[in-house]
């Protein structure tokens, strides 16, 4: 009799547990149906595992898998680069590349013409001059300022300093520029310790992997792009998420493996909710705190290595610091330290390279012409406007003359 009662009790408990689980499963599925994130008690909650791609990023990769992007291409060394001989239009904005993948409306011979000073600009989107057309990009304006100048625009959107350095080393150095401009944006300090771009920038339109440099035994060591071709990258990120995490997460400052790894029980939304609660309750940071990545020291050493390579190639290096927003310039005007300026003393002491900080010039123009900082920016991504690009070109020309890199 007792055994019968015990089985009845256990059955009731089992039914209660099953009913509770089904209720929780149905509730969580209903709440997160078609939504990556919902708000609970004023907090945004995204179920773990955190997705490797947004729907928009999946669509971008699907298009790349079916046909070539009109302007960018997968690059096994750099992560991504500009397609040679490409042309693309974004509304009224035209982007054009020549036969070596440099943004330009002209070609450049590998052998520099006589009586010409060749300048090569490397860096991310503010070097590339995103959101203005080819003829309004500051490298083009700088080239047009004097008949004895050639200015090659090797900039690529979303690049880290590591990618810019590798683009110079593997491609740009072959053209023997007299002056190498190393463009540095505020975001570079984070991009330089980022292996898979969406880990850092969740909504990026360049959802690809890249090389990184690690400090090992007091030396910078290159970790190459983990994928040799687009097909391997595409199928791994879509079909083998844990394998993808294994290859990208350990050496990425922004990847916490506990947030990204998939488990068998993730088929149940209620289990994913439980995972999320446990992760939040343990005060886990989304950053990879187990890594030995040091954003500032890595960045300084990258610039130092870049400068040394340029000098070894018998060219003159110049670092250009690009403030990325009107908020940055407002901070500068108010006397609030700008994040990249914290590195200036170290760069000058350890490297001794010429540095062009554009913030003082933008402030001078703003005050002298009674403008607003917003006048220097344009477009949804907030890059420099045509006015901003003109200011950059004029400033670089003046500073090159002042340092006697140009005869003026």
Long-range contacts (C-beta under 8 A, 24 or more apart in sequence): 21-270, 24-270, 24-273, 25-268, 25-269, 25-270, 27-270, 28-269, 28-270, 28-272, 28-273, 29-269, 32-269, 45-276, 46-276, 47-269, 47-272, 47-273, 47-275, 47-276, 48-258, 48-259, 48-272, 48-275, 48-276, 48-279, 49-241, 49-259, 49-260, 49-261, 49-262, 49-263, 49-266, 49-272, 49-275, 50-259, 50-260, 52-196, 52-198, 52-237, 52-241, 52-244, 52-245, 52-260, 53-198, 53-207, 53-237, 53-238, 54-198, 54-202, 54-203, 56-203, 56-205, 57-198, 57-204, 57-205, 57-207, 58-238, 60-205, 60-207, 61-207, 61-234, 61-237, 61-238, 64-230, 64-234, 65-230, 65-231, 65-234, 71-95, 71-97, 72-206, 74-208, 74-229, 74-230, 74-233, 75-225, 76-225, 76-227, 76-228, 76-229, 77-166, 77-170, 77-211, 77-224, 77-225, 78-156, 78-159, 78-163, 78-166, 78-167, 78-170, 78-210, 78-211, 78-225, 79-163, 79-197, 79-208, 79-209, 79-210, 79-211, 79-225, 80-156, 80-158, 80-206, 80-208, 80-210, 81-156, 81-167, 82-156, 92-133, 93-131, 93-132, 93-133, 94-133, 94-134, 95-133, 95-134, 96-134, 100-171, 101-171, 102-152, 102-153, 102-154, 103-128, 103-129, 103-134, 103-137, 103-139, 103-153, 103-155, 104-134, 104-140, 104-152, 104-153, 105-134, 105-135, 105-140, 108-150, 108-152, 108-175, 110-174, 110-175, 112-150, 112-175, 112-176, 112-177, 112-178, 113-150, 115-148, 116-148, 116-149, 116-150, 117-148, 117-149, 117-150, 117-178, 117-179, 117-406, 118-150, 118-152, 118-175, 118-176, 118-177, 118-178, 118-179, 119-143, 119-149, 119-150, 119-151, 119-152, 119-177, 119-178, 119-179, 119-180, 119-181, 119-400, 120-151, 120-152, 120-154, 120-168, 120-172, 120-175, 120-177, 120-179, 120-180, 120-181, 121-151, 121-152, 121-153, 121-154, 121-155, 121-181, 121-183, 122-154, 122-155, 122-164, 122-165, 122-167, 122-168, 122-172, 122-180, 122-181, 122-182, 122-183, 123-155, 123-159, 123-164, 123-181, 123-182, 123-183, 123-184, 123-185, 123-320, 123-322, 124-155, 124-156, 124-157, 124-158, 124-159, 124-160, 124-164, 124-183, 124-185, 124-187, 124-188, 124-191, 125-155, 125-156, 125-157, 125-158, 125-159, 125-185, 125-381, 125-383, 126-155, 126-183, 126-185, 126-322, 126-324, 126-383, 126-384, 127-153, 127-154, 127-155, 127-164, 127-181, 127-183, 127-320, 127-322, 128-153, 128-155, 128-156, 128-157, 129-153, 129-155, 129-383, 129-384, 129-389, 130-157, 130-379, 130-381, 130-383, 131-378, 131-379, 131-381, 131-383, 131-384, 131-385, 132-378, 132-383, 132-384, 132-385, 132-386, 132-389, 136-386, 136-389, 137-389, 138-384, 138-389, 138-390, 138-392, 138-393, 138-396, 139-393, 141-389, 141-390, 141-393, 142-393, 142-396, 142-397, 145-393, 145-394, 145-397, 146-397, 146-406, 152-177, 155-183, 157-206, 158-191, 158-197, 158-201, 158-204, 158-206, 159-191, 160-188, 160-191, 160-192, 160-194, 160-210, 160-212, 161-188, 161-191, 161-192, 161-299, 161-302, 161-303, 161-306, 162-191, 162-192, 162-210, 162-211, 162-212, 162-213, 162-302, 163-210, 163-211, 164-306, 165-302, 165-305, 165-306, 165-309, 166-211, 168-306, 168-309, 168-310, 169-309, 173-309, 173-313, 176-313, 176-315, 177-315, 178-315, 178-316, 178-405, 179-315, 179-316, 179-317, 179-318, 179-400, 179-405, 180-310, 180-315, 180-316, 180-317, 180-318, 181-318, 181-319, 181-320, 181-396, 182-303, 182-306, 182-307, 182-310, 182-317, 182-318, 182-319, 182-320, 183-320, 183-322, 184-303, 184-319, 184-320, 184-321, 184-322, 184-340, 185-322, 185-324, 186-322, 186-323, 186-324, 186-328, 186-338, 186-339, 186-340, 187-324, 188-299, 189-295, 189-296, 189-299, 189-339, 189-340, 190-253, 190-254, 190-295, 192-295, 192-298, 192-299, 192-302, 193-252, 193-253, 193-254, 193-293, 193-294, 193-295, 193-298, 194-252, 194-253, 194-254, 195-223, 195-226, 195-248, 195-249, 195-251, 195-252, 195-255, 196-248, 196-249, 196-252, 196-255, 199-248, 199-249, 199-252, 199-254, 199-255, 200-252, 200-253, 200-254, 207-237, 208-233, 209-233, 209-248, 212-251, 212-252, 213-298, 213-301, 213-302, 213-305, 214-251, 214-292, 214-293, 214-298, 215-292, 215-294, 215-297, 215-298, 215-301, 220-298, 220-301, 220-302, 220-305, 223-251, 249-288, 250-288, 250-291, 251-291, 251-293, 252-288, 252-291, 252-293, 253-287, 253-288, 253-291, 253-293, 253-295, 254-286, 254-287, 254-288, 255-288, 256-284, 256-285, 256-286, 256-287, 256-288, 256-289, 257-288, 258-284, 259-284, 259-286, 296-342, 296-343, 299-343, 300-343, 300-346, 300-347, 300-350, 303-347, 303-351, 303-353, 304-350, 304-351, 307-351, 307-353, 316-354, 316-405, 317-353, 317-354, 318-353, 318-354, 318-355, 318-356, 318-399, 318-400, 318-403, 318-405, 319-347, 319-353, 319-354, 319-355, 319-356, 320-355, 320-356, 320-358, 320-392, 320-396, 321-355, 321-356, 321-357, 321-358, 321-359, 322-358, 322-392, 323-358, 323-359, 323-362, 324-382, 325-377, 325-382, 326-372, 326-373, 326-374, 326-376, 326-377, 328-359, 329-359, 329-362, 329-363, 329-366, 329-373, 329-376, 330-373, 332-359, 332-360, 332-363, 333-363, 333-366, 333-373, 354-399, 354-403, 356-395, 356-396, 356-399, 358-391, 358-392, 358-395, 361-391, 361-395, 362-388, 362-391, 365-391
